[in-house]
Amino acid sequence: MIINFLSAFFIVVGLFFWFWGTKSLLKPRSLLLQLHYLSISDTLGSLSIVFGLLLLRPKEWPLLLLALISIALWNTLLSYVLAYCSTPPSLDHHADP
């Protein structure tokens, strides 16, 4: 009974993060700041939802654990690549002089 409650709690928290990140896109800020907020909330929301599913379906733990690791790595890597690619050449520390 408590496991079902915790699972539902994590899924609802994940949905909250998803909608919170989407709401930040509607504010008039720079594109990179909006993408930053969106990637953080999307990562936290997705991890929370998959963790809630892990509590609900413990027999599927290898697949869900792989999903947790993949979400954490790919969302972080994608955010870094977007920020790096949008850096102007004058601020790029790896560019040749």
N, C-alpha and C positions, 0 to 999 in steps of 0.2 A: 504494500500500500504506500509506504513512504517512498519507495523507489519510483513508483508511478508519479507521485507528486513532484519529486526532484527532477524527473525527466521532463515533465510538463513545464516546470519552472525554467529549466535551462533552454528549452525550445522557445518559450515566450520571451525570455531575455534575449535570445539570439534574434528573434523577429524584431524586438525593440531596437537592437543595434542596427539592423538592416534599415529600418524606417528612419532612424535618427540620422544615419549617414546620408540617406537619400534626401532628407530634409535640408541638410547642409548644402546641397547643390543649388538650392533655390535662393541662397543668400548672395548678395553682390560682393564676392571676394575674388581674389585671383584664382585662376584655373588650377594652379599647382596646390594651393591651399585647399581648395575644394576636393581635388583628387586625394590629397593626404588624408583629410577627414573621412572620405568615402572608403579608402583602402583600410584604414584602421577599423572603422566600424564594420566593414564587410568581413574582415578577418576575424574580429571578435565575435560577430554574430554567427558566422559560419562555424567557428570552433565550438561555440556554445550549443548550437543546434546539433552538431555531430556528437558532442559529448552527451547531450540529452538522449539521442538515439542509442548511444553506447550503453547508457543505463537501462534503456527500454529493451534492447535486444543484445544481451551479453554474449549470446552464441556467435554473433557476427563481429566479435572484437578484432580479429585480424584485419578485416576489410575496413572497419571504422577507424582503427588505429592508423592504418595507411592513409585514410582520408584526412585525419587530423594532421599528420605530418606533412602531407602534400599541401593542404590548405595553408599551413603556417609557412612553409618554405616558398611556395609559388606566389602567394600574395605579397610576401615581403620582397621577394626578388623582383616581381613586376613593378612594385612601387619604386624600388631603387632604380630600375631601368628607365622608367618614365621620368623620374627626376633627373637622372644623368643625361638623358637624351634632350631634355628641355633646357639644360644649362647652356647659356651663351658661350661661344668659343673663348671670349676674353676671360671668363671665370673658370674655364675648364683647366684643372690642375694637371691633367695628363697630356695636354696638347704640347706639341713641339714649339719652341719659340720662333 
